[in-house]
Amino acid sequence: MSTGKLWGIGLGPGDPELVTVKAARLITAADVVAFHSAKHGRSISRAIAEPYLREGQLEEHLVYPVTVETTDHPGGYQGAIDEFYEQAAARLATHLAAGRTVALLAAGDPLFYSSYMHMHRRLADRFDAEIVPGITSVSAASAALGTPLVEGEQVLTVLPGTMPVEELTERLRNTEAAAIMKLGRTFPGVRQALSDSGRLADAYYVERASSTRQRVLAAADVDEADVPYFSITLVPGPTPTTPIPARDTVDRATPTADHAAVAPRRTTTAVATSGDSTGRAVTPTNSADTGAAPDTDGSIAQVTSESFVAPGEVVVVGLGPGDADWTTPQVTAALAEATDLVGYTTYINRVPERAGQRRHASDNKVESERAAMALDLAKRGARVAVISSGDPGVFAMAAAVLEVSAEPQFKDVPVRVLPGMTAANAVASRVGAPLGHDYAMISLSDRLKPWEVVAQRLSAVAAADMAVAIYNPASSQRRWQVGAMRDVLLEHRKPSTPVVLGRDVGGTTESVRVTTLGELDPDEVDMRTLLIIGASTTTVFDTPEGTRVFTSRRYGSA
């Protein structure tokens, strides 16, 4: 079998009408379309390319593990990024080795401050690779100024805003014209360098060039607190002979770009990824949402618009545990009516694919970002189903969506919550009625609350002699909490207290076992396990059908 070809596709600065004819043709023809995003899952590159995608294409969503935040990777930031590039290259190599054509999307130009180059270095020595150039943000920003950037023998210097202020100052002093990329949080230092080099009066700021939200200002007039990563500063070489079309408000319209973000509804096939998002994405609506990835051509336009569309709605649904028969008809109907599905990859994969329905899958640690994405889609007219396993109101997405929906920007977006069977009830049903009297539900995860709070609540429930269902007891990185929980409970409960361990209940690897609190082995517990710890009134007995457990509804002499 012959190997496939890797295409590095330059998409230009953001307006879909600035995608070249060749790039559009190759995107449509590719077997696989690959694109990057930060953890929030919204890919600007995919949003630009949306009008040119076709039915049946595979999509590889390459999600950066870190952008501007800190990381606990042993190799630090660079170690995390290098590992990500190796894993991403391996995923694309699998397609290429299978003979598939891969179009790797790059905003701007693939070889100009682009993430594509890291894949090219790792793949071009093994597979046929070709670059399709794109319009850079420098060209788009220059066009926005409407004045020549450089002429004759003048030298244009392109500078990253991440340079030390002293070096940036020196470079600006020694060039006739300059383009400064990678702004955002670096802008205060960039403006200081412009001032120190005597170039501030001649510098202009362009934000989201070529988009409906394009802004053009004198660099000296920019609010430092309101500079997104996708912006650029230009210092033209020639003295402008016409007025710079400065605009601090939106007064342009690009109907093609606006409609491209909300109209297409295509059938696509998500390629399973290891811990990464495999879904489709839309462009973020403000600089705080962009989460700009490393090596991105700055000043990228946003191709969505808040015009033309009435808000849709967000419906937060619970699929139930693992068995499709446990999904309610109400939830099934909501899934069928949705134009977009948003959720954790594992849960979205449980929903059958439907023609014309877009699937936005993401990592399980980005609840707020996922909620914002769903609300943003609905704000633009989509009918969005946010998917949870179990019940969406029990340690799931309903709270996250409602919390974000309280923000003023989403005040007009309707949100509904449809219940589902929660895992505690599913596990309880397998052994009888261990939750037959008062009981509590506690998540053992300390990712969103400190362990001291978890321990305090465990102690209070144990002292109150209530049964308790334990969610999220352990993960591959979080192993010690189960043993710590057992120790806290044993301060109030006898070692003989019944414990039910239910794993993947309703799924293909279901297992249910009854043990005691004193004999509970933390090594038997993982993230797919739910624990039920009995009360003093919980009884265990054997039947021909297996062990049965119940907590009596009668208490003492009552």
N, C-alpha and C positions, 0 to 999 in steps of 0.2 A: 504494500500500500504506500502511495506517495504521501509525503507530509503536507500539511496545510501551510498557508501563507499568513504571516503577521503583517497587518496594515496598521501603521501609526497614523491615525486620522486627526488632522488639525481641524477644529470646529470654528475657529475664529473667536471674536471677542464676546459673543453671546446672542446676538440677533440671529435667529435661524436663517434669515434671508442672506446672511453673510457667510454661510457655509458654502464652500465651492461646489460646483457641479460634480466634479470627480468625487469629492468626499461624500456627497449625498448618494451618489450611485453605489459606491462601495459599501456604505453603511447598510443600504437596502439589500445588497447582494450577499453580505457576510452570513456565514453560518452561526457565528458567535459574536455578540457585541459585548465588550468589556468596558467598565468605567469605574472610576474611583469616587469615594465620598468619605467624609468623616463619620464618626460613630452614629450621628443622628440619622444617617441613611439617605439624606437628600442629596442626590447627585446633580450638580449643575451641568456636567457634560451630557448626561442622559437627557436632561430636560431640553437642552439645545438640539439634540439629535432626534427628539421624539417624533417630529413630522416625517422622518425618513425611515423609521423602523417598520418592519413588516411582521405579519403573522408567522408564527412558527420558529422565530429566532430564539436561540439560547442566549441567556444573559449571564454574565459573570460580574457580580458586584464586589469590587475590591475595597474593603472598608479599612481605613487607616486605624490602627490600634491606638494612636496618639497623634495629636496635631500640635496644639500649643500648651496642653496641660502637662502635668508631671506624670511619671510612670515609675512603677516598682520593678520594671524589667532589670535583671542583673546587669545588663549592658547599658543601662540608662536609655536616654532618648534614642541615641544612634543605634544602640543594640536592638531596640524594639522595632525601629524603622527598617534596619537591615534584614531582620528576621521576617518582617512582613513582606518585603520585596522578594525574598527567596520563596516564600510560600505562594505569593501571587504568581510569580514566574512559573512555579511548578504547576499551578492550576491551569495556566494558559498553555503550557507545554503539553499537558494531557490532551487538550483539544487539537493542538497542532500535530501531535504524533498520530492522532486518529484521522488525520486528513482534513480537518475542518479549517475553514478560513476564519481568522479572528480579526475583528476590527476593534482596536483599542483606542477609545476616544480620548482626545486631549483638548481641553479648552485652549484657545489661542493657537500656537504652533507647537507641534510635538517635540521640537528640539530647543524651545525657548522657555527656560524656567518651567519645564513640564515634567510630570511624573512619568510620562512615557519613556523617557530616556533610560530610566532604571530597568524597565522591562527589556528595552532594546539591548542594553549591555549584557543581560543575562540570557537572551534568546537568539539574537541575530547570528551567533556563531554556530547555531545548530539548525536553524530554520530560515527559510527565505523570508526576508523582511523588507518592507518598502515604506517610505515616508510620504504622506500627502500633506504638504505645507498648508498652514492656515494663517489668516490675518491675525497679527499680534495685537495685544492691547495697546502697544505704543502707536501703531498705525491708527487704531480706532480713536484713541485719545487725541492724537494729532488732528484727525478729521473733525473731532468735536470742537477743537479750538478754532478751526477754520483759518489757520495761518501756517506758513511753511515752518517745519521743524528744523531743517538744516538745508544749506545750499552751498554751491560752489565747493571750495576746499575746506569747509568747516568740518569739525570732528564732532560726532555724536557719541556720547558716552552713556551706556546703560548701567545703572547702579542699583544694587539691592538696598532697600532701606534698612536692612538689618546690619549694615556696616557700622563700625564705631563712628561716633560723631566726628572725631578728629580726622579720620581717614576720609570720610565722606566730604568733609569741608575742603580738604586738600584736593580731592578729585574734582570738585565743583569749581574750584579756583582755576584749574588747568584745562578746562574744556570749553568749547564754544557753545555746545548744546548738550542737554542732559535729559534723560528719562529715569525717574527713580521709581522702582517697583517695590512690591511687598510692603505696603504701608500698614494701616490699622494701628496697632499699639506702638509702632515705631515712629509715627508721624511727629510727635514732639521733638525727637532727636533729629529727624529730617528737616524740620523747619528751623531748628537751631543751626544746623549745618548750612542751610540756605542763607540764613542771616549772617553767620560768621564769615561766609565766603563772599558776601556782597551780592548774592543772586536772588534774594527773596523778592525784591520788587519786580523781577522779570519772570517769576515762577507762577505756574498755573496748576490748579488741582482739578482732576477729572475723575468722577466717580461713576462706576457702572456704565462705561462708554458703550454706546450703540443701543442702549436699552430705553424703555419708556420711563425709567427712573434716573436717567443721566443727569448729573450735576456738573457744572463748570464754574469754578470760583478762582479768584486770585488766591494763591497759597497763603498769603498773609491773613486772609479773612476766614479761614476754615476753623471751625470749632474742633479742637483736638479730641474732645470726648465723643465725637460723632463721625469718626473716620473708619469705614469698613476696610477689610483686607483688599477687597476688589476695587482699588482706586490707584491712581498713579499721579505723580507730579512731573510736569514737563517744564523745561527751561528752553524755549526756542532760541536757535542761533540768530536768525535774522530778526531785526526789530519789526514787530507786527505793524503792517501798514493799514490794516482794517480793524475795527473794534472786535475784541474777543467776545463771542456770544455768551457771556456769563449768564448762567441761570441757576438759581438756588431752589427752584420748584419744578415739578414735572410739567412740561408743556408740549410733549411729543406724543405721538401715537404710532404704534407699529402693530396693526391688526393681525398680521400673520403671526407675529410672536405671541400676541395675547391669546389668540384662539388655539395656537398649537399646544398651549399648556393645559387646556381643559377639554378640548374636543376629542382627540384621538382615543379610541378604546380598542386595544388590540389583544389578540390571544398570544401570549408568550409563554415560554417554558423556563422556569427557574432552575438553575443548576445548583444542586446541593453543595453547600460550602461548610467548611469546618469552623464553626464559631463565628462566621461572618454573615452579613446580610445578603440575601439573594433576591430581594424584591426590587420593585421599580421605585423610582424616586421623582420628586418634583423639586423645583428650585426653591430655596429658602426665600422668605419674604423680607428679612431684614438682616443687617450685618451681624447681629448677635447670633443668628441661626446658621451662618455660613460655615463656621468651624473650618476655616480654610485649611486645606491639606498642604503638606510640604510641596515646594516646587510647582506652584500654580501660577500661570500667567495672570498677573493682576488685572484689575479693572474689568473683570468679567461681567457681562450684562446679565440681568435677570430677565427671563423670558416669560414670566407669568405677570398677570395684571389683575388688579382688583376691580376692573371695569367689566361690564357686559354680563356678569353672571350673578344670579340670585344665590344666596347660601343654600347648600344642600343640608345634610344632617349627619351626625355621628351616632351610631348605635353600637354600644359596648355589649358584646355577647359573651356568654359562657358556653363552651362546647360540652361541658361535663368532663369527667375524667378521661378514660381511654376508649370506651365502647361507643361507636357511632349511634347505637340505639338509645344512648342516654342523652343525646342532643335533642332538645325539645323542638316540636314543629314550629313554634314561634321563632326560635333562633334559625332554624333551617330556612324559613321564609325570608328572614332578614338578610341572610347570606346570599340568597338567590337574587334579592333586589339590589344589592350593593354594586356600585360601580368600581369600588376600590376596597381591598382588604388590607388592614394594617395589623401587624403583630409580630411576636417572637417567631423566628423561623420554624421551630419545632411545631408550634401550634398552627401556623399557616399551612404547613405541609399536611395537616390532618384534613384540610378542606379541599374537596375535589376542585380541580381547575374548571373554570367556566369561560366560554367564549366571550371575549370583549371585556373581561373583568381584570383589573390590574391588581397585582399583589406586591405589597411593600413589606418585605420581611426585614427584621433587624435583630440585633443582639439582645440578650435578656437583661442587660444592665442599663438600658436607655429608656426607661419608662416615660420620663417627662418629655424627652425629645420625640418619642413615638407618639405621645398624646398631641404634642404641638403639630406634628406632621399631619395627623388625622384631622385635626381642627382646621388646619390651613387648607387641606384638600376640600373639606366641606365648605369652607368660606368661599371657595371658588366654584361651588355648585355640585361637587361630588356627593354621592351617597356612600358614606364610609362605614364599614363594619370593623370595629376594633376587636380583635379576637383574644380571648383568654381561655385557658383550660379551666375546668371546674366551674365555679361561679365567679363572675367578674368583680363582685363586691367583696370577695374573700381573698386578701393578699394578692390582688390582681389589678387589672387596668382601670376599673371604674373610678377608683379614687384619684388616680393619676390624671385621667381625662377631665374629671370634674374640677380638679384643682387648677389645671391649666385653662380650662374653659372660663374660669372666673376672671381671667385677664380681660381688660377692656377691649382688646382687639378682636376677641371672640364672642362678644356679648350677644351677637345676633345669630350665632350658630346653635341650632337645637341639638340637644344631647339626650339620648334615651339609654336606659340600661335594661337589658333582658337577662333574667336570672338563668342559672344553670345548676346542675347537681354538683355540690362541692365534694372534694375528695374525702373529707371526714365521713360523710354519710355513705359514700360508696364503700369505703373500707369497713365501716361499722356493719353494713348489710351483709358482708361476707361471713361474719362470725355471729350475727344476731343483733343485739341491741346494747352494745357497751356504752352508748350515749343516751340511754333511756331516761336519765334524770338530768338535773342541771349539769352543764358542762361548759368548758371554756375552749377557745381556739387561740393558740399562741404560735407565732413564727419564731423559730430559733435563729433566724438570720440576724446578724448584727451589722449588716451592711447599711441599713437605713435607721437603725436606733442602736444605742450603746448596749453592750452586754449587761451592764449593771441594771438597766431597765428590764431586760429579758429575765435576768435572775430574780429580780424583785417580784415580777409578776408570777413567775413559776412558784416562788415561795408562797405568795399570797393564795394562789389557787390550791396548792397542796395543803396549806393550813386550813382552807375552807372545805376540804374533803370533797372536791368536785373532780369528776373525770375531766381529762384535758386532751384535746387533739393537737398534736405537734406538727406544724407545717415547716417545710424548708429545714429539715434537721441537720443536713450536712451537704457538702459539695466536695469536689476534688481538691479544692484548696482550703476548705474549712472543715476540719475533722474533729476538733477537740470539744465542740459544744455539746455533743450528745453525752459524753462522759460527765461534763460539768453539770448538765441538766439532771442526770441521774443522781449525782451527789446532792444537789439542791433538794430534789424531791424526796430522797431518802431521809432527809432531816425531819420529814413530816409523815411519810408513808412507810409501811412495812415492806421488807424485801419481797414478800410474797404477793405484792400488789400486781394484778394482771396487766400485761402490756401486749397490745396487738401491733404487729409490724405488717403493714400492707404496702407492697411494692408494685408499681405499674398496674394497679387494679383496673380492670377493664381493657388492658392492653394485651399484647401478644406474649409478654413475659411475666404475666401476673403471678405473684406469690403472696400468700398470707400465712402468718405464723403467730402463735400465741406463746408468750414466755412470761417471765416475771421481772419486776423492776430490779431485783437483786442480780438476776442472770442476764440482763440486757447487755449485749455485746455491741459497742459502738461501731465495730468493723463491719457489722451486718447492715448498717444504715447508710444510705446515700440520698442524693437530692430527689430521687424518684420514690422515696419511701415516706409514708405517713405513719406516725405513731399515735396510738391511743393509750393513754395511761388511765387505768381504772381508779375508782374510789374505794372506800372501805366497804361499800355495799355492792361492789361488782363481783359477780359470781362466774366461775368457769366450770363447765361440765362437758363430758364426752357423750356423743351420740354415734349411731352407725354412720351418719353422714359426715361426722367430723366434730371438732371442738366447737362448743357454743359458749358465747359470753353475753351476759346482760348486766345492766345496772338497774336495780329495782327502783320502781317509782315510789315504793313505800320507804319511809325513813324512820328508823327507831320504832317508837310505839305509835306512830301516826297511822 
